Amino acid sequence: MTQLAGRHAVVTGGASGIGRAIAEAFAAAGARVTVADRDAAAAEALAEQLGGAAWVVDLGETAALDDLDLDADILVNNAGLQRVAPVHEFDPEAFRVIHRIMLETPFLLTRAVLPGMYARGWGRIINVSSAHGLRASAFKSAYVSAKHGLEGLSKVTALEGAAHGVTSNCINPGYVRTPLVEKQIADQARSHGIPEDEVVEKIMLTQPAIKRLIEPADVAALALWLADEHAAMVTGASYTMDGGWTAR
């Protein structure tokens, strides 16, 4: 595939999980991919494999991004983290970190990349949101509120970018088979008072009509389409990939 030949894509959280799958799909389609991740070894190894570049960065250090000049045709805001706890027990600093990485950083990176996109008259902003950008779940105040904010940022970017050939969209998956999901099983079990081996069935797959975890490659396939020329009229949208969760 060569539909992204000549394009440069930056993928945050690109060294693992959904980000890695998107980076691999974009590279296979001909894009030059910059893997942005704080895990230097993983980012550099994947970048070498894909013939791209590694950007080793801690996206929680948002002050360092205020004056960033980012040159890319495609920006994928994917980096994220999770913390599961009741609101009255939620650590305030953990709340702030989640919002910095999952809302403030996408704003700063979008702000940095738009001037170049506007100058070229073409660009794609792809925000990896979540079913939790459209629905709420207990014990996830920081994650849910950050994803809801990302949805609003994406729509504003779509409206402003339309006259410049720039689209902005969200992908809204349910639970994806990634390290991020695996790491929250213990917290989910503790918060809900159930054994860890019951979390996937009783918590994660309760709402979806299709009872399985989503594969990262499925999300990457949708991201690849959104980056393509055929998606030029798709902007300000939120594409659910949640097995029917938000159909309820």
VEXVEXBA-736762 format. One record per residue (C-alpha): residue number from 0; z, y, x. Coordinates in pm, 1 decimal, decimal comma. Last residue first. Layout:
+-----+----------+----------+----------+
!  nr !        Z !        Y !        X !
+-----+----------+----------+----------+
! NUM !        Z !        Y !        X !
...
+-----+----------+----------+----------+
END
This chain:
+-----+----------+----------+----------+
!  nr !        Z !        Y !        X !
+-----+----------+----------+----------+
! 247 !   2451,7 !    138,1 !  -2743,2 !
! 246 !   2115,4 !    189,5 !  -2571,1 !
! 245 !   2306,7 !    323,6 !  -2269,7 !
! 244 !   2391,1 !    -28,6 !  -2147,4 !
! 243 !   2047,8 !   -177,6 !  -2224,2 !
! 242 !   2001,6 !   -360,0 !  -1892,8 !
! 241 !   2086,5 !    -45,0 !  -1698,4 !
! 240 !   1769,2 !     93,9 !  -1552,0 !
! 239 !   1774,9 !    433,8 !  -1719,5 !
! 238 !   1526,9 !    698,0 !  -1614,4 !
! 237 !   1663,4 !   1051,5 !  -1640,9 !
! 236 !   1388,6 !   1311,4 !  -1671,5 !
! 235 !   1357,7 !   1672,5 !  -1557,2 !
! 234 !   1010,3 !   1590,1 !  -1428,4 !
! 233 !    737,4 !   1338,5 !  -1501,0 !
! 232 !    395,6 !   1505,9 !  -1512,9 !
! 231 !    321,1 !   1433,3 !  -1146,4 !
! 230 !    426,9 !   1069,8 !  -1182,9 !
! 229 !     79,5 !    929,8 !  -1106,6 !
! 228 !     82,4 !   1105,7 !   -769,7 !
! 227 !    359,3 !    874,1 !   -649,7 !
! 226 !    720,6 !    959,8 !   -567,5 !
! 225 !    841,1 !    862,3 !   -915,1 !
! 224 !    661,7 !    528,3 !   -876,8 !
! 223 !    835,9 !    456,7 !   -546,2 !
! 222 !   1173,7 !    545,3 !   -696,9 !
! 221 !   1111,4 !    294,8 !   -977,4 !
! 220 !   1030,2 !     19,4 !   -727,9 !
! 219 !   1334,6 !    111,1 !   -519,4 !
! 218 !   1563,7 !     60,9 !   -818,7 !
! 217 !   1432,0 !   -292,4 !   -867,3 !
! 216 !   1457,6 !   -359,3 !   -492,5 !
! 215 !   1830,4 !   -280,2 !   -507,3 !
! 214 !   1882,0 !   -574,4 !   -748,3 !
! 213 !   2053,0 !   -509,4 !  -1080,3 !
! 212 !   2358,3 !   -719,7 !  -1169,6 !
! 211 !   2324,3 !   -962,8 !  -1454,4 !
! 210 !   2404,0 !   -990,4 !  -1823,5 !
! 209 !   2114,4 !   -816,0 !  -1994,6 !
! 208 !   2262,4 !   -640,2 !  -2298,3 !
! 207 !   2462,1 !   -416,1 !  -2065,4 !
! 206 !   2808,6 !   -306,4 !  -2189,7 !
! 205 !   3040,1 !   -589,6 !  -2078,3 !
! 204 !   2862,7 !   -660,7 !  -1750,2 !
! 203 !   3075,8 !   -454,8 !  -1513,2 !
! 202 !   3413,8 !   -505,6 !  -1678,5 !
! 201 !   3463,9 !   -859,4 !  -1810,2 !
! 200 !   3188,8 !  -1046,1 !  -1623,1 !
! 199 !   3193,6 !   -862,3 !  -1290,5 !
! 198 !   3572,3 !   -810,1 !  -1290,8 !
! 197 !   3679,2 !  -1170,0 !  -1370,9 !
! 196 !   3696,5 !  -1297,7 !  -1011,6 !
! 195 !   3918,7 !  -1003,0 !   -919,5 !
! 194 !   4192,7 !  -1111,2 !  -1159,8 !
! 193 !   4277,7 !   -868,7 !  -1444,2 !
! 192 !   4513,4 !   -572,1 !  -1480,2 !
! 191 !   4245,0 !   -314,3 !  -1557,2 !
! 190 !   4331,8 !    -75,9 !  -1272,5 !
! 189 !   4413,0 !   -356,9 !  -1027,2 !
! 188 !   4098,9 !   -557,1 !  -1102,9 !
! 187 !   3882,2 !   -246,3 !  -1087,0 !
! 186 !   4030,6 !   -151,0 !   -749,3 !
! 185 !   3965,7 !   -502,8 !   -612,8 !
! 184 !   3607,7 !   -501,9 !   -744,1 !
! 183 !   3531,3 !   -157,2 !   -602,9 !
! 182 !   3405,3 !   -278,5 !   -265,2 !
! 181 !   3144,9 !   -510,3 !   -417,0 !
! 180 !   2985,9 !   -225,2 !   -610,2 !
! 179 !   2948,0 !     -3,1 !   -303,1 !
! 178 !   2833,2 !   -301,7 !    -92,0 !
! 177 !   2534,0 !   -337,0 !   -328,5 !
! 176 !   2425,2 !   -558,9 !   -620,1 !
! 175 !   2357,7 !   -275,5 !   -863,7 !
! 174 !   2577,6 !   -193,9 !  -1162,4 !
! 173 !   2387,7 !     21,6 !  -1409,6 !
! 172 !   2098,0 !    225,3 !  -1284,1 !
! 171 !   2019,6 !    584,3 !  -1374,4 !
! 170 !   1730,2 !    723,9 !  -1171,0 !
! 169 !   1718,9 !   1101,5 !  -1187,3 !
! 168 !   1419,5 !   1331,4 !  -1164,9 !
! 167 !   1292,3 !   1641,2 !   -988,5 !
! 166 !    926,0 !   1736,1 !   -961,2 !
! 165 !    771,7 !   1992,9 !   -728,7 !
! 164 !    420,1 !   2128,2 !   -779,9 !
! 163 !    531,2 !   2489,1 !   -734,4 !
! 162 !    539,2 !   2606,9 !  -1096,3 !
! 161 !    749,6 !   2306,0 !  -1192,1 !
! 160 !   1008,8 !   2359,5 !   -918,8 !
! 159 !   1241,0 !   2590,1 !  -1110,8 !
! 158 !   1251,4 !   2374,8 !  -1423,4 !
! 157 !   1281,9 !   2049,3 !  -1230,5 !
! 156 !   1553,3 !   2192,4 !  -1004,9 !
! 155 !   1752,8 !   2290,5 !  -1314,2 !
! 154 !   1711,5 !   1935,8 !  -1449,1 !
! 153 !   1822,6 !   1772,5 !  -1124,7 !
! 152 !   2128,0 !   1996,5 !  -1094,1 !
! 151 !   2232,1 !   1904,8 !  -1447,5 !
! 150 !   2202,4 !   1530,8 !  -1381,1 !
! 149 !   2389,3 !   1574,0 !  -1053,9 !
! 148 !   2677,3 !   1732,7 !  -1243,9 !
! 147 !   2702,8 !   1428,7 !  -1471,1 !
! 146 !   2700,3 !   1212,0 !  -1158,2 !
! 145 !   2985,6 !   1411,0 !  -1004,6 !
! 144 !   3187,1 !   1395,5 !  -1329,0 !
! 143 !   3144,1 !   1020,1 !  -1355,6 !
! 142 !   3230,0 !    954,4 !   -991,3 !
! 141 !   3537,5 !   1176,8 !   -984,9 !
! 140 !   3684,2 !   1063,5 !  -1318,3 !
! 139 !   3621,9 !    691,7 !  -1264,5 !
! 138 !   3933,0 !    526,3 !  -1415,0 !
! 137 !   3784,7 !    492,3 !  -1764,6 !
! 136 !   3410,1 !    482,5 !  -1806,1 !
! 135 !   3180,7 !    764,9 !  -1906,3 !
! 134 !   2817,3 !    769,2 !  -2011,3 !
! 133 !   2504,6 !    957,5 !  -1904,9 !
! 132 !   2562,5 !   1011,0 !  -1531,9 !
! 131 !   2769,0 !    694,2 !  -1547,0 !
! 130 !   2447,2 !    503,4 !  -1614,1 !
! 129 !   2386,3 !    620,0 !  -1262,1 !
! 128 !   2234,3 !    895,8 !  -1049,5 !
! 127 !   1996,7 !    833,8 !   -762,5 !
! 126 !   1832,6 !   1174,4 !   -743,8 !
! 125 !   1463,1 !   1184,2 !   -658,9 !
! 124 !   1325,3 !   1522,1 !   -553,6 !
! 123 !    947,7 !   1507,1 !   -506,1 !
! 122 !    732,6 !   1777,7 !   -355,8 !
! 121 !    397,3 !   1949,7 !   -362,5 !
! 120 !    265,5 !   2306,1 !   -340,2 !
! 119 !    282,0 !   2308,2 !     39,1 !
! 118 !    482,5 !   2632,1 !     56,7 !
! 117 !    697,6 !   2523,2 !   -237,6 !
! 116 !    777,8 !   2192,9 !    -66,8 !
! 115 !    872,2 !   2377,2 !    252,0 !
! 114 !   1099,8 !   2617,5 !     65,1 !
! 113 !   1248,4 !   2330,7 !   -142,4 !
! 112 !   1395,7 !   2120,1 !    140,1 !
! 111 !   1709,0 !   2319,9 !    223,5 !
! 110 !   1815,0 !   2393,4 !   -134,6 !
! 109 !   1761,5 !   2028,2 !   -222,9 !
! 108 !   1976,6 !   1929,0 !     74,8 !
! 107 !   2249,0 !   2175,8 !    -24,1 !
! 106 !   2249,4 !   2075,4 !   -390,3 !
! 105 !   2246,0 !   1703,3 !   -304,2 !
! 104 !   2541,1 !   1772,6 !    -68,9 !
! 103 !   2749,4 !   1952,6 !   -333,2 !
! 102 !   2704,0 !   1679,2 !   -592,3 !
! 101 !   2757,0 !   1328,1 !   -450,3 !
! 100 !   2900,0 !   1397,0 !   -107,3 !
!  99 !   3111,9 !   1700,4 !   -191,4 !
!  98 !   3213,9 !   1568,4 !   -533,1 !
!  97 !   3329,7 !   1238,4 !   -387,7 !
!  96 !   3519,3 !   1419,3 !   -111,9 !
!  95 !   3693,6 !   1648,9 !   -361,8 !
!  94 !   3811,0 !   1360,5 !   -581,8 !
!  93 !   3935,8 !   1171,8 !   -274,8 !
!  92 !   4128,7 !   1486,8 !   -178,0 !
!  91 !   4290,8 !   1503,7 !   -520,6 !
!  90 !   4406,9 !   1138,6 !   -515,7 !
!  89 !   4370,7 !   1002,4 !   -868,6 !
!  88 !   4703,7 !    892,4 !  -1017,9 !
!  87 !   4697,9 !   1109,3 !  -1333,0 !
!  86 !   4322,4 !   1052,7 !  -1369,9 !
!  85 !   4357,1 !    673,7 !  -1355,4 !
!  84 !   4212,7 !    507,5 !  -1044,2 !
!  83 !   3879,1 !    372,8 !   -913,6 !
!  82 !   3720,4 !    539,5 !   -611,2 !
!  81 !   3347,6 !    524,6 !   -543,4 !
!  80 !   3103,4 !    639,8 !   -281,1 !
!  79 !   2760,2 !    794,6 !   -270,5 !
!  78 !   2446,5 !    866,8 !    -72,9 !
!  77 !   2129,0 !    855,6 !   -283,9 !
!  76 !   1968,2 !   1197,4 !   -286,0 !
!  75 !   1606,3 !   1097,8 !   -215,6 !
!  74 !   1401,7 !   1386,6 !    -81,6 !
!  73 !   1023,1 !   1359,9 !    -65,5 !
!  72 !    780,2 !   1593,3 !    110,0 !
!  71 !   1019,2 !   1673,5 !    391,5 !
!  70 !   1119,6 !   1963,4 !    616,5 !
!  69 !   1491,5 !   2037,3 !    607,2 !
!  68 !   1622,4 !   2370,3 !    738,3 !
!  67 !   2001,7 !   2353,0 !    714,1 !
!  66 !   2195,7 !   2678,2 !    686,5 !
!  65 !   2473,9 !   2556,1 !    455,9 !
!  64 !   2456,9 !   2195,9 !    578,5 !
!  63 !   2739,6 !   2218,2 !    833,8 !
!  62 !   2970,9 !   2344,7 !    558,8 !
!  61 !   2906,6 !   2017,3 !    372,2 !
!  60 !   3090,2 !   1787,7 !    609,1 !
!  59 !   3092,4 !   1504,7 !    351,6 !
!  58 !   2730,9 !   1434,2 !    440,2 !
!  57 !   2839,7 !   1289,8 !    774,0 !
!  56 !   2509,2 !   1273,3 !    959,0 !
!  55 !   2308,8 !   1038,8 !   1178,2 !
!  54 !   1947,5 !   1120,2 !   1099,8 !
!  53 !   1743,3 !    817,8 !   1203,9 !
!  52 !   1365,6 !    828,7 !   1238,9 !
!  51 !   1076,1 !    615,3 !   1119,4 !
!  50 !    885,8 !    313,6 !   1247,5 !
!  49 !   1042,6 !    101,1 !    976,8 !
!  48 !   1228,4 !   -137,5 !   1209,3 !
!  47 !   1326,9 !    149,0 !   1439,5 !
!  46 !   1460,0 !    346,6 !   1143,1 !
!  45 !   1651,8 !     40,5 !   1023,9 !
!  44 !   1822,8 !     -8,2 !   1360,2 !
!  43 !   1894,5 !    363,2 !   1400,0 !
!  42 !   2052,7 !    390,8 !   1056,6 !
!  41 !   2263,7 !     76,5 !   1101,0 !
!  40 !   2391,9 !    178,4 !   1444,7 !
!  39 !   2458,9 !    537,9 !   1342,8 !
!  38 !   2652,1 !    464,2 !   1024,0 !
!  37 !   2676,2 !    823,6 !    892,7 !
!  36 !   2343,5 !    783,8 !    715,0 !
!  35 !   2010,1 !    961,4 !    680,6 !
!  34 !   1710,8 !    730,6 !    729,4 !
!  33 !   1403,5 !    946,5 !    788,0 !
!  32 !   1094,2 !    773,7 !    653,9 !
!  31 !    728,3 !    827,4 !    739,9 !
!  30 !    551,1 !    714,9 !    426,5 !
!  29 !    283,2 !    444,2 !    416,7 !
!  28 !    374,9 !    247,7 !    105,0 !
!  27 !    570,0 !     -6,5 !    313,6 !
!  26 !    771,8 !    285,4 !    451,1 !
!  25 !    854,5 !    399,4 !     98,2 !
!  24 !    963,3 !     50,8 !     -7,8 !
!  23 !   1181,5 !      2,7 !    300,9 !
!  22 !   1349,3 !    340,7 !    258,9 !
!  21 !   1407,2 !    269,2 !   -110,7 !
!  20 !   1566,5 !    -68,9 !    -36,6 !
!  19 !   1783,8 !     87,4 !    233,7 !
!  18 !   1901,3 !    359,9 !     -0,3 !
!  17 !   1984,8 !    110,7 !   -275,9 !
!  16 !   2213,5 !    -89,7 !    -47,5 !
!  15 !   2227,8 !      4,1 !    319,4 !
!  14 !   2102,2 !    239,1 !    590,0 !
!  13 !   1954,8 !    505,8 !    362,7 !
!  12 !   2271,8 !    670,8 !    240,3 !
!  11 !   2042,4 !    968,7 !    221,5 !
!  10 !   1666,9 !    906,1 !    213,1 !
!   9 !   1433,4 !   1163,4 !    368,2 !
!   8 !   1064,2 !   1104,1 !    298,3 !
!   7 !    764,9 !   1233,9 !    493,5 !
!   6 !    425,4 !   1190,2 !    331,3 !
!   5 !    102,4 !   1122,2 !    520,5 !
!   4 !     47,6 !    788,8 !    350,6 !
!   3 !    255,3 !    764,7 !     32,8 !
!   2 !     -1,9 !    573,2 !   -173,4 !
!   1 !    -82,6 !    347,9 !    123,5 !
!   0 !      0,0 !      0,0 !      0,0 !
+-----+----------+----------+----------+
END
